[in-house]
Amino acid sequence: APKQNSHLSKADAKLVKKGQEIYNQLCTSCHGKDAKGQLADKMRMAPPLAGSSRINGPKANSINIVMHGLMGKIDGKEYPGGLMIPMGSNGDEWIAAVLSYIRLNFGNNAGIISKKDVAKIRKTTKGRTAPWTLEELAKKYPAALGNKAKWKLSASHGQDKLKYAINGSLKERFDTGLPQQPGMWLKIELPKAEKVSSIILNHNSPIYIFGFQYLVHCLR
């Protein structure tokens, strides 16, 4: 597996390596080797996967797209590649592998997708024959929030490392500098009011939540 995935277990690293092979053989023709979209006559053949809110959002988003395909405009744009072809005829491990590779590379940091994750989606969407549209997916599986440059962060401890709380790096992490204790807090103010359905915490040590209060602030 790529060097940046050296933190993975042997099983996950093997899965990601398989995904890399699949991506290089099949996906680069449209999405490009850098996952920013293959250039043809100064146009991108397909939307970028690097930094994609679908890739970095809920697992179900990307699994559904690969399994059932995607049609229509992507973020307001039409691409020469057209319809994303359904690939559900491939096995659960195949889909898990290629998505895990994409989600852990090209600047993405969304984590592993397992065979069980894919099998669950296959079961719950059994009988679906039409490709998804982004409008359908957005209603069923909200995408990850973007525009992080305008997020305002503050914390009771570790102010000098606040940027690491949302930069997506597994090597540079937010740290309070002290053992966790009641009363510590970290606040994220968004540039506008948002409907949030879930919060995903990526951590490398146990987290003990003494009290949790969720507030969405609108910057003025």
Salt bridges, closest charged atoms under 4 A:
ASP75 OD2 - ARG54 NH2 2.91
ASP92 OD1 - ARG122 NE 2.70
GLU93 OE2 - LYS18 NZ 3.05
ASP117 OD2 - LYS59 NZ 3.12
GLU136 OE1 - ARG128 NH2 3.13
